[in-house]
Amino acid sequence: MAATVPVGNDLTLRRSAFKAPSLNFSNKSWAPVFTLDLKANNSCLRSRQVICMSVQQASAPKVTVSPLELEDAKEPPLNLYKPKEPYTATIVSVERLVGPKAPGETCHIVIDHGGNVPYWEGQSYGVIPPGENPKKPGAPHNVRLYSIASTRYGDFFDGKTASLCVRRAVYYDPETGKEDPSKNGICSNFLCNSKPGDKIQITGPSGKIMLLPEDDPNATHIMIATGTGVAPFRGYLRRMFMESVPTFKFGGLAWLFLGVANSDSLLYDDEFSKYLKDHPNNFRYDRALSREQKNKNGGKMYVQDKIEEYSDEIFKLLDNGAHIYFCGLKGMMPGIQDTLKRVAEQRGESWEEKLSQLKKNKQWHVEVY
């Protein structure tokens, strides 16, 4: 039974197959979540003040998934729907992921694609926001790519939904300090403002560089994310630790580094913390909170500082065949590359040669935007 939460003057129990005996909300302010009941004949809309769905699900033992035919394909699905002929999907729910002290707003958005736009973990969907392109009157907006934040089975484990992790792009005038809605991100605001039942035009799926290699179930996967770049890694980790997939039994090491501004900005933290508790030998989780933690030099703690802290271990794992993934804003990479280069030189190695070898061995995976 899930936690009991007030709705109006009533107490409503949100029934779930996932038991959540103890949930840590980290003092976050949970905004109302609107969900679309896909099973109701009239697709009735329900407004409930509920806790983050992903938290409830993360409290479960391994979950049965279907249809297992999604494991049959030898190659990932690619570009099933293109910008000129997108697929019309439906918004299921939009929930705020961050607490009140987080700079900006990040939302978890579940989309019903009816099983018609299958994807693999690590791929992206394109979204075409409604309206016309201001630079091309009469034409639709350009496609915006978003990394998918769920496994191929989706948050309901039935292969019919996909989830996105979206930060609302808001522009503030540097002189007045006030928000200028005319310059806000068109697609991110469309997604974060969406309501259950709204239609959404999607393309894809696309991308092969961030696919999770599954040929060795005992491999090591080092995942480095800033902000919403955690999206593909949520998919990986649900597949590794939450879902019961007969053809993939993970027995290796998954190590996640997540960089955000502060504790209220952490994304899916309860979910990742649960894996840490349940799978201590297979999962490691390090957070870099730039506004709350200091690095060894007394400066702000960024994700590259955490990498430097564990550099010896990381380099040894890479030498033994570990995969390393980076996802987030492109501005994250120069600092990380500088850190890795400095560490390599301290070890008497050439970073250029090492990087070339990692790429050749297909151990190096980067998706920045």
RODO-2510 file (C-alpha; in nm, 4 decimals, decimal comma):
residues 369
     n   res          X          Y          Z
     1     m     0,0000     0,0000     0,0000
     2     a     0,1378     0,3382    -0,0908
     3     a     0,1539     0,6350     0,1427
     4     t    -0,1701     0,8100     0,2360
     5     v    -0,2005     1,1672     0,1144
     6     p    -0,4701     1,4318     0,1609
     7     v    -0,6809     1,5370    -0,1350
     8     g    -0,9237     1,8146    -0,0485
     9     n    -1,0939     1,7122     0,2760
    10     d    -1,0555     1,3412     0,2124
    11     l    -0,7809     1,0925     0,2612
    12     t    -0,7154     0,9019    -0,0554
    13     l    -0,5122     0,5867    -0,0746
    14     r    -0,3290     0,5452    -0,3967
    15     r    -0,3218     0,1722    -0,4433
    16     s    -0,0106     0,0264    -0,5914
    17     a     0,1475    -0,3110    -0,6489
    18     f     0,4627    -0,1608    -0,5043
    19     k     0,5013    -0,1554    -0,1266
    20     a     0,6646     0,1504     0,0210
    21     p     0,7112     0,0872     0,3927
    22     s     0,9478     0,3804     0,4485
    23     l     0,9886     0,6751     0,2133
    24     n     1,2287     0,9630     0,2541
    25     f     1,1006     1,2789     0,0907
    26     s     1,4071     1,4888     0,1823
    27     n     1,1732     1,7709     0,2880
    28     k     1,0748     1,8306    -0,0706
    29     s     0,7587     2,0096    -0,1658
    30     w     0,5618     1,7715    -0,3844
    31     a     0,3438     1,9543    -0,6330
    32     p     0,0101     1,8096    -0,7451
    33     v     0,0521     1,5392    -1,0038
    34     f    -0,2070     1,4912    -1,2737
    35     t    -0,2420     1,1418    -1,4136
    36     l    -0,4423     0,9918    -1,6930
    37     d    -0,6099     0,6618    -1,6105
    38     l    -0,5227     0,4623    -1,9211
    39     k    -0,7384     0,1707    -1,8130
    40     a    -1,0606     0,3671    -1,7755
    41     n    -1,2926     0,3395    -2,0730
    42     n    -1,3577     0,7102    -2,0725
    43     s    -0,9882     0,7972    -2,0127
    44     c    -1,1132     0,9924    -1,7131
    45     l    -0,8738     1,2499    -1,5740
    46     r    -0,7786     1,2230    -1,2113
    47     s    -0,6184     1,5002    -1,0100
    48     r    -0,4374     1,3683    -0,7055
    49     q    -0,1715     1,5054    -0,4791
    50     v     0,0535     1,2029    -0,4811
    51     i     0,4148     1,1246    -0,4205
    52     c     0,6508     1,0729    -0,7101
    53     m     0,5493     0,7556    -0,8910
    54     s     0,9108     0,6535    -0,9398
    55     v     0,9691     0,6504    -0,5632
    56     q     0,6919     0,3995    -0,5079
    57     q     0,8182     0,1769    -0,7850
    58     a     1,1749     0,1886    -0,6621
    59     s     1,0593     0,0405    -0,3314
    60     a     0,9700    -0,2897    -0,4970
    61     p     1,1540    -0,6154    -0,5506
    62     k     1,2090    -0,6996    -0,9177
    63     v     0,9027    -0,6190    -1,1247
    64     t     0,7611    -0,8368    -1,4012
    65     v     0,7637    -0,6624    -1,7382
    66     s     0,5847    -0,7198    -2,0667
    67     p     0,5730    -0,7729    -2,3574
    68     l     0,8980    -0,9687    -2,3554
    69     e     0,8945    -0,9530    -2,7359
    70     l     1,0659    -0,6170    -2,6842
    71     e     1,3802    -0,8219    -2,6131
    72     d     1,3682    -1,0022    -2,9499
    73     a     1,5050    -0,7367    -3,1860
    74     k     1,8750    -0,7710    -3,2659
    75     e     1,9082    -0,4035    -3,3614
    76     p     1,7627    -0,0958    -3,1901
    77     p     1,4573     0,0692    -3,3492
    78     l     1,5618     0,3852    -3,5344
    79     n     1,3594     0,6763    -3,6759
    80     l     1,0284     0,4946    -3,6958
    81     y     0,8629     0,8375    -3,7108
    82     k     1,0170     1,1328    -3,8894
    83     p     0,9541     1,5098    -3,8543
    84     k     0,7260     1,5229    -4,1589
    85     e     0,5142     1,2353    -4,0278
    86     p     0,5409     1,2347    -3,6462
    87     y     0,3492     1,0071    -3,4139
    88     t     0,0691     1,1623    -3,2089
    89     a     0,1115     1,0422    -2,8505
    90     t    -0,0742     1,1377    -2,5310
    91     i     0,0524     1,2954    -2,2095
    92     v    -0,0169     1,0655    -1,9134
    93     s     0,1294     1,2706    -1,6294
    94     v     0,3551     1,5627    -1,5457
    95     e     0,5199     1,5828    -1,2060
    96     r     0,7645     1,8275    -1,0559
    97     l     1,0795     1,6435    -0,9505
    98     v     1,2647     1,9105    -0,7543
    99     g     1,2146     2,0771    -0,4180
   100     p     1,1380     2,4447    -0,3474
   101     k     1,5042     2,5486    -0,3122
   102     a     1,6077     2,4120    -0,6513
   103     p     1,7026     2,6783    -0,9066
   104     g     1,4506     2,6272    -1,1863
   105     e     1,1922     2,3565    -1,2366
   106     t     1,2467     2,0041    -1,3654
   107     c     0,9558     1,7764    -1,4536
   108     h     0,9067     1,4043    -1,5085
   109     i     0,6732     1,3585    -1,8042
   110     v     0,5132     1,0250    -1,8935
   111     i     0,3951     0,9831    -2,2533
   112     d     0,1643     0,7105    -2,3821
   113     h     0,2811     0,5885    -2,7234
   114     g     0,0564     0,2839    -2,7223
   115     g     0,3479     0,0518    -2,7942
   116     n     0,3830     0,2065    -3,1401
   117     v     0,7128     0,3893    -3,0865
   118     p     0,9357     0,1300    -2,9177
   119     y     1,2879     0,2273    -2,8091
   120     w     1,5876     0,0981    -2,6217
   121     e     1,7491     0,2402    -2,3087
   122     g     1,9775     0,5303    -2,3970
   123     q     1,7812     0,6466    -2,7013
   124     s     1,6019     0,9784    -2,7527
   125     y     1,2643     1,0976    -2,8733
   126     g     1,2143     1,4107    -3,0782
   127     v     0,9314     1,6434    -2,9736
   128     i     0,7646     1,8945    -3,2050
   129     p     0,5926     2,1633    -2,9959
   130     p     0,2611     2,2990    -3,1288
   131     g     0,2514     2,6231    -3,3223
   132     e     0,4503     2,7533    -3,6149
   133     n     0,8196     2,8226    -3,6501
   134     p     0,8744     3,2003    -3,6139
   135     k     1,1691     3,1796    -3,8522
   136     k     0,9682     2,9844    -4,1113
   137     p     0,6086     3,1133    -4,1104
   138     g     0,3612     2,8347    -4,1888
   139     a     0,6106     2,5607    -4,1008
   140     p     0,6095     2,3619    -3,7738
   141     h     0,8704     2,4135    -3,5049
   142     n     1,1986     2,2288    -3,5294
   143     v     1,2329     1,8965    -3,3493
   144     r     1,3807     1,9075    -2,9983
   145     l     1,5581     1,5918    -2,8815
   146     y     1,5111     1,4543    -2,5288
   147     s     1,6882     1,1539    -2,3781
   148     i     1,4358     0,8941    -2,2673
   149     a     1,4349     0,8476    -1,8882
   150     s     1,2640     0,5065    -1,8738
   151     t     1,3368     0,1535    -1,9870
   152     r     1,1742     0,0146    -2,3010
   153     y     0,8890    -0,1054    -2,0768
   154     g     0,8103     0,2422    -1,9437
   155     d     0,7089     0,3443    -1,5932
   156     f     0,4074     0,1118    -1,6013
   157     f     0,6168    -0,1870    -1,7167
   158     d     0,3818    -0,2596    -2,0103
   159     g     0,5849    -0,1273    -2,3038
   160     k     0,3334     0,1474    -2,3812
   161     t     0,4867     0,4590    -2,2265
   162     a     0,8093     0,6564    -2,2310
   163     s     0,9266     0,9127    -1,9772
   164     l     1,1187     1,2359    -2,0272
   165     c     1,3104     1,4428    -1,7718
   166     v     1,2729     1,8072    -1,8738
   167     r     1,4032     2,1284    -1,7193
   168     r     1,1879     2,4281    -1,7949
   169     a     1,4001     2,6781    -1,9915
   170     v     1,3249     3,0263    -1,8579
   171     y     1,4967     3,3453    -1,9731
   172     y     1,5645     3,6303    -1,7329
   173     d     1,6532     3,9762    -1,8622
   174     p     2,0048     4,0513    -1,7311
   175     e     1,9212     4,4190    -1,6763
   176     t     1,5829     4,3956    -1,5054
   177     g     1,6214     4,0462    -1,3608
   178     k     1,2643     3,9741    -1,4702
   179     e     1,1451     3,6764    -1,6707
   180     d     1,0943     3,7429    -2,0412
   181     p     0,8341     3,4870    -2,1566
   182     s     0,8972     3,5740    -2,5219
   183     k     1,2439     3,4172    -2,4923
   184     n     1,1516     3,1143    -2,2847
   185     g     1,2201     2,7671    -2,4243
   186     i     0,9220     2,6783    -2,6426
   187     c     0,9353     2,3009    -2,6137
   188     s     1,0383     2,2644    -2,2492
   189     n     0,7604     2,5001    -2,1381
   190     f     0,5081     2,3190    -2,3581
   191     l     0,6064     1,9887    -2,1953
   192     c     0,6153     2,1173    -1,8360
   193     n     0,2786     2,2922    -1,8836
   194     s     0,1136     1,9862    -2,0386
   195     k    -0,1909     1,8233    -1,8830
   196     p    -0,3022     1,4602    -1,8929
   197     g    -0,4777     1,3858    -2,2206
   198     d    -0,2891     1,6532    -2,4162
   199     k    -0,1565     1,5378    -2,7518
   200     i     0,2123     1,5503    -2,8335
   201     q     0,3942     1,5013    -3,1645
   202     i     0,6986     1,2748    -3,1302
   203     t     0,9664     1,1469    -3,3676
   204     g     1,2307     0,8769    -3,3416
   205     p     1,3558     0,6973    -3,1542
   206     s     1,7102     0,8059    -3,2385
   207     g     2,0627     0,7483    -3,1184
   208     k     2,3018     0,4548    -3,0808
   209     i     2,5959     0,6031    -2,8902
   210     m     2,4308     0,5735    -2,5472
   211     l     2,2856     0,2255    -2,5873
   212     l     2,3598     0,0039    -2,2878
   213     p     2,5988    -0,2767    -2,3957
   214     e     2,4517    -0,6008    -2,2632
   215     d     2,6883    -0,8586    -2,4123
   216     d     2,8604    -0,8865    -2,0724
   217     p     2,6074    -0,8761    -1,7832
   218     n     2,8999    -0,8472    -1,5385
   219     a     3,0541    -0,5362    -1,6940
   220     t     3,1249    -0,2098    -1,5118
   221     h     2,9307     0,1008    -1,6177
   222     i     3,0473     0,4431    -1,4927
   223     m     2,7773     0,7056    -1,5526
   224     i     2,8465     1,0780    -1,5224
   225     a     2,5514     1,3169    -1,5401
   226     t     2,4741     1,6798    -1,4808
   227     g     2,1105     1,7733    -1,4214
   228     t     1,8620     1,6214    -1,6646
   229     g     2,1518     1,4314    -1,8215
   230     v     2,0653     1,1649    -1,5644
   231     a     1,7720     1,0606    -1,7891
   232     p     1,9328     0,7685    -1,9778
   233     f     2,0985     0,6437    -1,6605
   234     r     1,7624     0,6168    -1,4864
   235     g     1,6638     0,3834    -1,7696
   236     y     1,9819     0,1761    -1,7349
   237     l     1,9430     0,1429    -1,3589
   238     r     1,5768     0,0452    -1,3699
   239     r     1,6687    -0,2265    -1,6184
   240     m     1,9573    -0,3445    -1,4012
   241     f     1,7941    -0,3301    -1,0589
   242     m     1,4172    -0,2899    -1,0812
   243     e     1,2893    -0,4992    -1,3690
   244     s     1,2838    -0,8759    -1,4014
   245     v     1,4174    -0,9258    -1,7543
   246     p     1,4802    -1,2974    -1,8222
   247     t     1,7472    -1,2251    -2,0841
   248     f     1,9433    -0,9685    -1,8795
   249     k     2,0591    -1,0491    -1,5278
   250     f     2,2957    -0,7737    -1,4219
   251     g     2,5807    -0,8834    -1,1974
   252     g     2,8380    -0,6119    -1,2642
   253     l     2,8986    -0,2671    -1,1168
   254     a     2,6994     0,0471    -1,1971
   255     w     2,8524     0,3675    -1,0611
   256     l     2,6569     0,6913    -1,0941
   257     f     2,8016     1,0408    -1,0495
   258     l     2,5322     1,3095    -1,0469
   259     g     2,6081     1,6804    -1,0420
   260     v     2,3351     1,9312    -0,9468
   261     a     2,3160     2,2653    -0,7624
   262     n     2,1814     2,1519    -0,4248
   263     s     1,9931     1,8782    -0,2396
   264     d     1,6561     2,0045    -0,3628
   265     s     1,7818     1,9699    -0,7218
   266     l     1,8580     1,5983    -0,6945
   267     l     1,6634     1,3950    -0,9508
   268     y     1,5266     1,0454    -0,8752
   269     d     1,7369     1,0459    -0,5584
   270     d     1,4995     0,8205    -0,3615
   271     e     1,5059     0,5701    -0,6452
   272     f     1,8872     0,5641    -0,6642
   273     s     1,9222     0,5527    -0,2852
   274     k     1,6985     0,2456    -0,2787
   275     y     1,9263     0,0653    -0,5249
   276     l     2,2209     0,1554    -0,3029
   277     k     2,0472    -0,0060    -0,0067
   278     d     1,9276    -0,3139    -0,1952
   279     h     2,2325    -0,3733    -0,4183
   280     p     2,5378    -0,2451    -0,2267
   281     n     2,7768    -0,4726    -0,4158
   282     n     2,6527    -0,3700    -0,7587
   283     f     2,5747     0,0006    -0,7291
   284     r     2,7637     0,3103    -0,6207
   285     y     2,6182     0,6600    -0,6135
   286     d     2,8092     0,9853    -0,5688
   287     r     2,6474     1,3284    -0,5695
   288     a     2,8230     1,6576    -0,6451
   289     l     2,6222     1,9485    -0,5008
   290     s     2,7905     2,2654    -0,6275
   291     r     2,6138     2,5056    -0,3894
   292     e     2,6402     2,2891    -0,0775
   293     q     2,9708     2,1014    -0,1000
   294     k     3,3318     2,2158    -0,1326
   295     n     3,6042     2,0456    -0,3329
   296     k     3,9518     1,9804    -0,1894
   297     n     4,0637     2,3326    -0,2865
   298     g     3,7701     2,4983    -0,1096
   299     g     3,5841     2,5766    -0,4321
   300     k     3,2435     2,4550    -0,5468
   301     m     3,2034     2,0798    -0,5827
   302     y     3,1414     1,9912    -0,9459
   303     v     3,1100     1,6463    -1,0955
   304     q     3,4700     1,6585    -1,2261
   305     d     3,5881     1,7104    -0,8663
   306     k     3,4139     1,3872    -0,7655
   307     i     3,5772     1,2129    -1,0614
   308     e     3,9186     1,3378    -0,9459
   309     e     3,8448     1,2150    -0,5938
   310     y     3,8010     0,8593    -0,7252
   311     s     4,0366     0,8906    -1,0238
   312     d     4,2687     0,6021    -0,9346
   313     e     3,9765     0,3645    -0,9068
   314     i     3,8106     0,4968    -1,2234
   315     f     4,1277     0,4611    -1,4298
   316     k     4,1814     0,1057    -1,3066
   317     l     3,8229     0,0157    -1,3972
   318     l     3,8674     0,1678    -1,7445
   319     d     4,1886    -0,0297    -1,7901
   320     n     3,9856    -0,3413    -1,7114
   321     g     3,7223    -0,2660    -1,9766
   322     a     3,4662    -0,0486    -1,7946
   323     h     3,2278     0,1618    -2,0018
   324     i     3,2081     0,5333    -1,9186
   325     y     2,9127     0,7549    -2,0143
   326     f     2,8633     1,1309    -2,0026
   327     c     2,5294     1,3040    -2,0422
   328     g     2,4256     1,6635    -1,9755
   329     l     2,4981     2,0162    -2,0930
   330     k     2,7946     2,0344    -2,3308
   331     g     2,9626     2,2765    -2,0906
   332     m     3,0319     1,9827    -1,8584
   333     m     3,2871     1,8194    -2,0884
   334     p     3,5829     2,0655    -2,0936
   335     g     3,6170     2,0569    -1,7138
   336     i     3,5882     1,6785    -1,7085
   337     q     3,8377     1,6350    -1,9941
   338     d     4,0847     1,8688    -1,8204
   339     t     4,0538     1,6682    -1,5000
   340     l     4,1023     1,3344    -1,6764
   341     k     4,4021     1,4704    -1,8666
   342     r     4,5635     1,6004    -1,5475
   343     v     4,5057     1,2700    -1,3685
   344     a     4,6461     1,0731    -1,6626
   345     e     4,9605     1,2858    -1,6653
   346     q     5,0031     1,2369    -1,2912
   347     r     4,9926     0,8638    -1,3617
   348     g     5,2550     0,8990    -1,6347
   349     e     5,0036     0,8279    -1,9120
   350     s     4,9063     1,0173    -2,2266
   351     w     4,5380     1,1128    -2,2052
   352     e     4,5144     1,1499    -2,5849
   353     e     4,6355     0,7929    -2,6343
   354     k     4,4116     0,6611    -2,3576
   355     l     4,1056     0,8404    -2,4954
   356     s     4,1782     0,7106    -2,8445
   357     q     4,1967     0,3562    -2,7066
   358     l     3,8718     0,3956    -2,5095
   359     k     3,6932     0,5156    -2,8220
   360     k     3,8418     0,2334    -3,0286
   361     n     3,7226    -0,0198    -2,7693
   362     k     3,3745     0,1454    -2,7650
   363     q     3,4087     0,2151    -2,3921
   364     w     3,3567     0,5936    -2,4300
   365     h     2,9985     0,7215    -2,4684
   366     v     2,9108     1,0928    -2,4788
   367     e     2,5760     1,2670    -2,5323
   368     v     2,5742     1,6376    -2,4556
   369     y     2,3386     1,9134    -2,5653
***
